[in-house]
C-alpha cells in the first residue's frame, strides 16, 4: 500500500513537471510574439521620435495606471489562490479565482472606456503609426486577458466540483503561470506606451 501511494505521488510530480514544461514552451512562443511587437515599436520610435512623443501624450495615463494596479492586484489574488490550494483550502482558492476573474473583467471594462474615448476623439488604428501599434499591442493583450478569463473560469468550475486538493492542483498552478505572464506583458506595455515619450 505505501508503495502504491508512493507511485501515485511520483506520477503526480511527473505530470506537474510535464505540464510546467509545456506551459513554459507555450509562453516562450508568446514572448516571441510580443517581443516582435516591442521591437517594432522601439525601432519606429527611434526613427520617428517627434511623432511618438506627441501621440503618446494623447493617451489617458490615469486609466492606464488604474489598469496597471488592477492587473497587479489580480496577480496577487492568483498567487494567494495557488498558495491556498497548496494547503488544501479549496474555498479560499474559489474566492481568489473569482476575484481574479472580476479584476480581469474590470481591466477589459476600463480598456473599453479608454478605447471609446480614443474613438470619440478621432483616434483609430489607421490614424498614424503610433496608434497602429498602440491598438495592435493593447488589442492583442486584451485577447490574452479574455483567454485568461476563460481559463480561470474553467478552473473555478473545476474547483467548485472538487477537482483540486492539497495533493493535486497542477491545472491551477499552470493557469497561474499564464495569468502572471499576461500581467507581466502589461507591466511592459504601460510604461512603453503611456510614460516614455
Order of alpha helices (4+ residues) and beta strands (2+ residues): alpha-alpha-alpha-alpha-alpha-alpha
